[in-house]
Amino acid sequence: MKKIIILLIILVISVTVYQLSAGSSRPLKVGVIVGPHTEIMEKVKEVAAGNGLEIEIVWYNDDYIKPNIALQQNTLDANSFQHIPYLESMTRDRKYDLVPVAKTVFFPMGLYSKKTKSLTELPHGATVAIPSDPINGGRALLLLQQAGLIKLKDPADLTPLPSDITDNPRGLIIRDQDMMQITAILDTVDLAAINASYAFRAGLIPTTHALLLETADSPYASVIVVRSKDQNNPAIQQLIAAYHSESVKQFVLEHFGGTILPAW
């Protein structure tokens, strides 16, 4: 009798492990930020369901920290919202064991203004709003350098600070601002660096309204992130396959009018 009980326990454990590895015992929980990432993941969910993978989408409202905390703590199986420089910063600072497994989409940061129609008309001493977090703030400084408005100490550094500006011929006043509030203060500054996801929500069309956009070779493409131990999990591979499907690519291109681009 004792041997039978032991065999039954082993069988239950084996079946559970198999189900988890196959992703069939429960939905795959994927964290996203409310907005375009949510809309895209809904399409991914639809494609994945057709291939036998159930996805449960977990929404986060403008909180770029909680999705990684939840993933590290096993509350999520994956998340899809961030680019690699941001991920590297968080994993380095918090000692998280999280890795990117696939590129998703690209939200180009742009330079926007309601006071000038051209960067060449930007006045001396103009106020420029950039995101206050080091990653996106550095990204904005690189875009200002691309525009020829400033020069940075190390052009290859992905996380420069305003103190790294070595040449500022127009005397630009750099103003740090919470990324979520930059669109709200666009009327009060001369120029603002805004990520496409926030521009989109504010009714700005990057390809139409931005004075300058990041190019497609930017290192800031979004990625799917998982715990390192799960990167070869069959369910994660199914998630990637669904995301990289032609159906999702066409949805991104058509639904967002080319302002958000597939990065794979």
N, C-alpha and C positions, 0 to 999 in steps of 0.2 A: 504493500500500500504506500509506504514511504517513497519507494522508487517511482511509483506512478505519479505521485504529487510533484516530485522533483522534475520528472519529465514534462509534466504539464506546465510547470513554472518556466522551464527552459523554452518550451514551445511558445508560450505567451510572449516572453521577452524577445524571442527571435522574430515573431510576427510583428511586434511593435517596432523593433529596429528596422525591419524591412519596410514597413509602412512609412516610417519617418524618412528613410532614405529615398523612398520613391515619391514622397510628397503626397501620398494618397490618404493618410490617416486624418488629416485636418487641412484646412486652407493654408496656403502660404501667406503669411502676414507681411505686407509690404508697406512701409511708411513713406508718405509723400507730403509735400507742403501744398496747402490749398491754393488752387490756381491752375495754370497750364499743366503742371506735373500731374495733378489729379485727373484732369481731362484725358491726358495721354494714357495714364495708367488704367483708366476705365476701358479704353480701346484695347490695351494689352490684355486686360482681364478677359475681355470678350474673345480675343484670339486664343489665349491660353486655355479657356474653357473648351474650345473646339478640339483641343489636343489633349484633353483629360486632366488639365491642371486647374484647380480652383484657387483663386487669389482673393484674399480679404484685404481691402485697401484701408489703411489707417491714416486718417487725416491729421495734419498739424497746422494750426493757423499762425503762419508767420513766425514759427519758432524753429530756428535752425540748429538748436542744441539738443532738444529732446529726442529727435529721431535717432541720433547716434547713441544717446544714453540708453534708449529703449532697445536698440540693436545689441549693444554691449551687454545688457542685462537679460538678453534672451526673450524680451517681450515681442520683438519683431524678428522676422527671418531675413529681411533685406530692407534697404531703403533706397529711394531714388529721388534725389533733390540737389545734390552738391557736386562741386567740381573737385578735382584732385588736390589743388593747393589748399582748399579749405579742409578737406579730409586729413591731409598730412599735418596741418596745424593742430587739429583737434586730437589726432592719435598721438602726436608728439607731446602735447601738453597734458593729456589725460591718461596716457599709457594704454589706450584702447587697442585691442587686437582686431582691427577692422581693415578690410582690403577692398579695392575696386575690382570688379570682375568684368565690366563691359561699359562702353560709352553709350550714352543715350541721345540727348539732344543738346543743342548749343543755343544759349540765350545771349546774344551779343550785347555787351555794354555799349552805350552810346553817349555822345555829348549833346545835350539839349539846351535850348535857350528860347525864351519868349521875348527877349530884348534885342536880339540880333539875328540876322538871317545867314550870316557867314562868319567863320572863325577869323577871317582876315579883318572883319569889322569890330572885333572884340576890343573894347577900349583899354587903355593902360590903367592898371589898378583894378581890373575887373575882379569881382568876387566869384569864385568857383567852388561849388559844393561837391564834396566827394564823400563816399561812405566812410563812417568812422571806424569800422572794423579794419584791422590791418590787412587782411587778405583782399577785400574788395576796394579798400582805399588804395592799396598798392596797384591793383588792377587799373583804377582810375588814373593814377599818376602815369602809368605806362601808356594809357590812351592819350593823355595830354602830351606826352613825349612824342607819340606817333603823330600827333597833330602839329608838332613843331613848336609848341608853346613853351615847353620847358626842356631841360636836359637833366638826366639823372646820373648819379655817380657810377652806377653799374647797370647798364641797359639790360643785362641778362637776369638781374635779380627780379623775381616775381613778387616780392613783398617789400618794395621800397617804401620809405616814409617821407613825409614832406621835408624832413631834415636832410634827405639824400638829394634834394634838388641842388644842382650846381650852377644852373643858369636859368634865369627867369626874366628875360628881356622886357616883358610887358608888365612886370611887377604884379603878377596875379596874386590875389589874396586867397589862399586855400582855406576853405571852411569845412571842418569835419562835421558830418551830420549823420544821424541814425539813418541807415539805408531805407527803412520803411517810411521815413518822413520826407525824403528828398523831393518826391513829386509834389508834395504839399507846399514846399517853399520855392518852387520853380519861379514864381512871380517875383520873388524878392532877391534873387541872385542873377548874375549875368550869364552864368553857365553852370550846368550840373551834369555829373556823370551818373547815369541811371541804367541799372540792369534791365534787360528786355522784359523780364517777368513783371517788374513794377511798372515799367512804361506801358505795357499791355493793359494792365489793370486801370491805369490812369487815362486810357483812351488815346495814348500816343502810339503811333505806328513807326517802329524803328526805321524801316526803309524809306519812310516818307518824312518824318519829323526830325530825325537825328541829323546833326551837322556832320558827325563822323561816327562810324560804327567799327567795332573790332572786326578783324578779318577772320575767315574760316579756319586759319591755322593757329588760332588762339589756344593756349593750354587750358582754357576754362570750360571745356565741354563737361556736361553733367555725366555722372556715372552711377551704375548700380553698385551698391556696397553691401558686403556681407561680413560675417565673422570669418576669420582666416580658415578655420576648420571646416567651413561649409562651402568653400568656393568650388569644390568638385561635386557637391550634392546634385544628384540628377534633377531634383525639383528646381534648383537654381539655374541649371542649364536649360530647363524648359522655359523658365521665366525669360532668360536672355534670348532664346530662340523666338519666343512670342514677341518680345520687344523689337527684335531686329527683322521682323516679318515685313513683307512688302505692304501689307494692309496698314500697319502702324506708320510706316514711312509716308504713305500717301495721305493718311489722316493728318499727320503733322504738317505736311506741306500745304494741304488744302485748307484745313481748319484755321491755321494761323497765318495764312496768306504769305508764307515765306519769311515771316519775322522771327520764327523759331525754326531751327534747322536740324535735321537728322545728323548725328555726328558719327554714325557708323558706316 
